[in-house]
């Protein structure tokens, strides 16, 4: 298998950026809290971090949750997190719809893909997606479900949004 140097460098840069950003935020927590507290830009950047964490797996934005909860409160931080996770999941799903079957066919035959799709997705897939959202990582599930031609984007977004809501709410 040929290793793509651009992919490795790009992924390394993104991971390095997240590590550096995490270090900066932890080292300058007071500064970050003060400048992002009442800022629309801060809320956008926080939500965008969750978006990127889903689209560019395996990066996680979960360590930002306690900081956001302290800055904006639990409910606004939850809404911003769900917004980022849902939008990232939607983009990952759409990327997989376009390119996922090409990758999947390198590992599975179309017959195997159809069999898996029938078994795990079926006709009443909205509830299955909702349940899977509660137990599987957002990025993994979004990319895997995108391979299915049965799943409608609208239903995917609804199930994803509801499935991202934490149980206490």
ZIWOMO-V87945 format. One record per backbone hydrogen bond with DSSP energy under -0.5 kcal/mol. CO is the residue of the C=O (numbers start at 1). NH is the residue of the N-H. Records with the same first field share a line. If there is no record, write none. Layout:
CO->NH  NH
This chain:
3->5
4->8
5->9
6->10
7->11
8->12
9->13
10->14
11->15
12->16
13->17
14->18
15->19
16->20
17->21
18->22
19->23
20->24
21->25
22->26
23->27
24->28
26->29
28->32
29->33
30->34
31->35
32->36
33->37
36->39
39->43
40->44
41->45
42->46
43->47
44->48
45->49
46->50
47->51
48->52
49->53
50->54
51->54  55
52->56
54->57
55->57
56->59
61->64
62->65
64->68
65->69
66->70
67->71
68->72  73
69->73
73->77
74->78
75->79
76->80
77->81
78->82
79->83
80->84
81->85
82->86
83->87
84->88
85->89
86->90
87->91
88->92
89->93
90->94
91->95
92->96
93->97
94->98
95->99
96->100  101
99->103
100->104
101->105
103->106
104->107  108
109->113
110->114
111->115
112->116
113->117
114->118
115->119
116->120
117->121  122
123->125
124->128
125->129
126->130
127->131
128->132
129->133
130->134
131->134  135
132->135  136
137->141
138->142
139->143
140->144
141->145
142->146
143->147
144->147
145->148
152->156
153->157
154->158
155->159
156->160
157->161
158->162
159->163
160->164
161->165
162->165
166->169
